[in-house]
Amino acid sequence: MQNPALAPSPWHKGEIALQRLVGVETRMNEVGRRVVRDHLIDQHREFYSLLPMVVLGAVEPNGDVWATLRFGYPGFLRAPDAHTLNVELAREPADPAEPGMEDGAALGLLGIDLGTRRRNRLNGTIARQGRGFELAVGQSFGNCPKYIQLRQARFTRDPADPPALPPRWSFRLDETARGVIARADTFFVATYADPDVGRQVDVSHRGGRSGFIRLGKDGWLTIPDFPGNHFFNTLGNIVLNGRAGLAFPDFQTGGLLQMTGEAELLFEHPDDEPLEGAERYWRFRPRRIVWRADAVPIRYDFAEWSPYTLATGIW
């Protein structure tokens, strides 16, 4: 195995720029070579086989990126070896992320267990086969449990059954969408960049107290960036490519709000109104929005706030 000190940096220019800005470039250069791997370690291989849900980030042929949640009984994710994750999922025509999951496409994936706060992120390349696809691991790394609210999962229908209700598309946030955002304490964001090594898609968890996202009259969402691991995968991608996709699950009803649009970083407090716990902010403006009222076959019953979340504020 290659000596990590001799391996190329796992970070691209956008990530490095933000690490340099906050004074952690040297430390993160060492950390990244040690924890960002081109394979799944044994504990992560075992972890994926236990999950009933996976979060995906996919890029449409036109360059728009979507975040989505997909579901299966534990075992639908399986790592037969350290370099491969098999994903057994039928096609879902109602999912706007589906066009970005063709053979040869780059994909971002987040395995997250809301019942234990464990999570693992990876990106790679799809090889379509049979009922689902095989993902060749490009990068894999663990994440800390910060800002993940503890929830217990229970299926309400067979995840293989298609949703009973059709998707509802729009170009503006309607009352339903605004309500989902206002209540949200959890959402997921997909971004991507095209460095020299090839496209890297990332999908990440974001958590806070209900009300931690500010929805402006101009249609922009302002989102705090709380203290994290300084990887800057999401924000680094936004530095290089201002496209993002957001997914807001409604854990009580089974609905899923998805949107794709433009994102930008804010390096100062927006409107001189700092939010407790925030180190910086970013903004997102949706261009296309879809509400899928029956997309989630699981109900996640709330159990406990993350103590890190309780240390943050709301607008």
C-alpha positions in Angstrom: 0.0 0.0 0.0 1.3 3.5 -0.9 2.7 5.6 1.9 0.1 8.3 2.7 2.9 10.9 2.9 3.8 10.2 -0.7 0.2 10.1 -2.1 -1.2 13.1 -3.9 -3.4 15.4 -1.8 -7.0 14.2 -1.6 -8.2 17.8 -1.7 -9.0 19.9 -4.8 -8.4 23.6 -5.3 -11.7 24.7 -3.8 -11.2 22.7 -0.6 -7.6 23.8 -0.2 -8.6 27.5 -0.7 -11.0 27.4 2.2 -8.6 25.4 4.4 -5.9 28.1 3.7 -8.4 30.9 4.4 -9.1 29.5 8.0 -5.4 28.6 8.7 -5.7 24.8 8.6 -4.1 24.0 5.2 -1.0 22.3 6.6 -2.8 20.3 9.2 -5.6 19.2 6.8 -3.0 18.2 4.2 -1.7 15.6 6.7 -5.2 14.6 8.0 -6.6 14.2 4.5 -3.8 11.8 3.4 -4.5 9.7 6.4 -8.3 9.5 6.5 -9.5 10.0 2.9 -9.1 6.5 1.4 -9.6 5.0 -2.1 -11.3 2.0 -0.4 -13.8 1.0 2.3 -12.3 -0.2 5.6 -13.9 -3.3 7.1 -16.0 -1.4 9.6 -17.6 0.7 6.8 -18.2 -2.4 4.7 -20.1 -3.8 7.6 -21.9 -0.5 8.3 -23.5 -0.3 4.8 -25.1 -3.7 5.1 -27.1 -2.5 8.2 -28.7 0.6 6.6 -32.3 1.0 5.4 -31.6 4.3 3.7 -28.9 5.9 1.6 -28.4 9.5 0.4 -27.3 10.0 -3.2 -26.0 13.0 -5.1 -26.2 12.8 -8.9 -25.6 15.2 -11.8 -28.0 15.4 -14.7 -26.6 15.6 -18.3 -27.3 19.4 -18.3 -25.1 19.8 -15.2 -27.8 20.3 -12.6 -27.2 18.3 -9.4 -29.8 16.6 -7.2 -29.7 15.1 -3.7 -32.1 12.2 -3.1 -32.9 9.6 -0.5 -33.4 6.0 -1.5 -34.5 3.0 0.7 -34.4 -0.7 1.0 -34.4 -3.4 3.6 -31.0 -3.8 5.3 -28.7 -5.7 2.9 -29.6 -3.6 -0.2 -26.2 -2.0 0.2 -23.3 -4.5 0.2 -19.6 -4.2 -0.2 -18.2 -7.5 -1.6 -14.7 -6.1 -1.5 -12.9 -2.9 -0.3 -13.2 -1.1 -3.6 -16.8 -1.8 -4.5 -20.3 -1.0 -3.1 -23.2 -2.9 -4.6 -26.5 -0.9 -4.6 -29.6 -2.9 -5.2 -32.2 -0.3 -6.2 -34.8 -0.4 -8.9 -35.2 2.6 -11.2 -37.4 5.4 -9.8 -38.7 7.6 -12.7 -40.3 10.1 -10.3 -36.9 10.9 -8.7 -35.2 13.9 -10.5 -31.8 12.4 -9.6 -32.5 9.3 -11.7 -31.2 10.8 -15.0 -27.8 11.3 -13.3 -27.4 7.7 -12.4 -26.5 6.2 -15.8 -23.7 3.8 -16.5 -20.3 5.6 -16.1 -21.7 8.5 -14.2 -20.0 10.0 -11.1 -22.0 9.7 -8.0 -21.8 10.9 -4.4 -23.1 8.7 -1.6 -23.7 9.1 2.1 -24.4 6.2 4.4 -26.0 7.6 7.5 -27.7 5.8 10.5 -30.0 8.3 12.3 -30.4 5.8 15.1 -26.7 5.7 16.0 -25.4 9.0 14.4 -22.8 7.0 12.4 -22.0 8.1 8.8 -19.7 7.4 6.0 -19.2 9.4 2.8 -17.9 8.2 -0.5 -17.8 9.1 -4.2 -17.2 7.0 -7.2 -18.3 5.8 -10.6 -21.4 3.8 -11.5 -21.5 0.5 -13.4 -25.1 -0.4 -14.1 -26.0 -4.1 -13.6 -29.2 -6.0 -13.1 -31.5 -4.4 -10.6 -29.2 -1.7 -9.5 -25.6 -0.7 -9.9 -22.0 -1.2 -8.7 -20.2 1.8 -7.4 -16.4 1.8 -7.8 -15.0 3.7 -4.8 -13.1 6.8 -5.6 -12.8 8.4 -2.1 -14.2 7.2 1.2 -14.1 8.7 4.7 -15.9 8.8 8.0 -17.7 11.8 9.5 -18.2 12.8 13.1 -21.8 12.6 14.6 -22.2 16.4 15.1 -25.7 17.9 14.4 -27.4 14.6 13.7 -30.7 14.3 15.6 -31.3 10.8 16.9 -34.2 9.1 15.3 -35.6 5.5 15.2 -36.7 4.0 11.9 -39.8 2.0 11.0 -41.0 1.0 7.6 -44.6 2.0 6.7 -44.6 0.1 3.3 -42.4 -2.2 1.3 -39.6 0.1 0.0 -39.8 -1.8 -3.4 -43.3 -0.5 -3.9 -43.5 2.7 -5.9 -44.9 5.8 -4.3 -48.7 6.1 -4.5 -48.7 9.8 -5.3 -47.2 11.6 -8.3 -44.5 14.2 -8.0 -45.4 17.9 -8.1 -43.0 20.2 -9.9 -42.7 23.9 -9.6 -40.3 26.8 -10.1 -41.1 28.6 -6.8 -41.4 27.6 -3.2 -45.1 27.1 -2.4 -46.7 27.0 1.0 -46.0 23.3 1.4 -42.3 23.7 0.5 -41.9 26.7 2.8 -43.5 24.8 5.7 -41.1 21.8 5.2 -38.1 24.1 5.2 -39.3 26.1 8.3 -39.7 22.9 10.3 -36.6 21.2 9.1 -33.8 20.2 11.5 -32.1 18.0 8.9 -31.5 18.2 5.2 -29.0 17.0 2.6 -26.9 18.9 0.1 -25.3 17.6 -3.1 -22.5 19.5 -4.9 -19.8 18.6 -7.4 -16.6 19.8 -8.9 -14.5 18.8 -11.9 -10.8 18.8 -10.8 -8.0 17.3 -13.0 -8.6 13.8 -11.5 -12.2 13.7 -12.8 -15.6 14.7 -11.5 -16.2 14.4 -7.8 -19.7 14.5 -6.5 -20.4 14.9 -2.8 -23.6 14.6 -0.7 -23.6 15.7 2.9 -25.8 16.0 5.9 -26.7 19.4 7.5 -28.5 19.7 10.9 -29.7 22.4 13.2 -32.6 23.5 15.3 -35.9 24.0 13.5 -35.6 27.5 12.1 -31.9 27.4 11.3 -32.5 28.0 7.6 -33.7 31.5 6.7 -35.9 31.8 3.7 -35.8 35.3 2.3 -38.5 37.2 0.4 -36.2 37.1 -2.6 -36.4 33.2 -2.7 -32.9 32.7 -1.4 -32.2 30.3 1.5 -29.5 31.4 3.9 -27.8 28.5 5.6 -25.3 28.6 8.5 -22.1 26.6 8.4 -21.4 25.3 11.9 -18.0 24.2 13.2 -17.0 20.9 11.5 -14.0 18.9 10.4 -12.6 21.5 8.0 -12.8 19.2 5.1 -14.9 21.8 3.2 -16.2 19.2 0.7 -19.5 21.0 0.2 -18.3 24.6 0.3 -15.1 23.8 -1.6 -17.2 22.4 -4.4 -19.3 25.6 -4.3 -16.2 27.7 -4.7 -15.4 25.9 -8.0 -18.9 25.3 -9.2 -21.9 27.2 -7.9 -24.5 24.5 -8.4 -26.2 22.5 -5.6 -29.1 20.3 -4.9 -31.0 20.1 -1.6 -33.3 17.4 -0.2 -35.6 17.9 2.8 -37.2 14.8 4.1 -40.5 15.2 6.1 -39.9 12.4 8.6 -43.5 12.5 9.9 -45.4 12.4 6.6 -43.0 10.5 4.3 -42.7 13.5 1.9 -39.5 14.6 0.2 -38.8 18.1 -1.0 -36.0 18.3 -3.6 -34.6 21.3 -5.4 -31.7 22.2 -7.7 -30.2 25.6 -8.2 -27.4 28.0 -7.5 -25.3 28.3 -4.4 -22.8 30.9 -3.2 -20.6 31.5 -0.1 -21.0 34.4 2.3 -17.9 35.4 4.2 -19.7 37.9 6.5 -22.8 37.8 8.6 -25.8 38.3 6.3 -27.5 41.6 7.0 -25.4 42.0 10.2 -27.5 39.3 11.9 -25.1 36.6 13.1 -26.5 33.3 14.1 -25.3 31.6 17.3 -22.8 28.9 16.5 -22.3 29.8 12.8 -18.7 30.2 11.5 -19.8 31.3 8.0 -22.9 31.1 5.7 -23.9 30.1 2.3 -26.9 30.9 0.2 -29.0 28.8 -2.2 -31.6 29.8 -4.8 -33.8 27.0 -6.2 -34.5 27.0 -9.9 -36.5 23.7 -10.1 -38.4 22.2 -7.2 -40.2 18.9 -6.8 -42.4 17.7 -3.9 -42.8 14.0 -3.7 -45.5 13.4 -1.0 -45.0 9.6 -0.7 -41.3 9.2 -1.5 -40.2 8.0 1.9 -41.4 4.5 3.0 -39.9 5.0 6.5 -41.0 7.1 9.4 -38.2 8.4 11.6 -39.5 8.9 15.1 -37.6 11.7 16.9 -35.7 10.5 19.9 -33.1 13.1 21.0 -31.5 16.3 19.9 -27.8 16.3 19.2 -26.1 18.3 22.0 -24.1 20.1 19.3 -27.4 21.2 17.7 -28.7 22.6 21.0 -25.7 24.8 21.2 -26.7 26.6 18.0 -29.3 29.3 17.3 -32.2 30.0 15.0 -33.1 33.0 12.9 
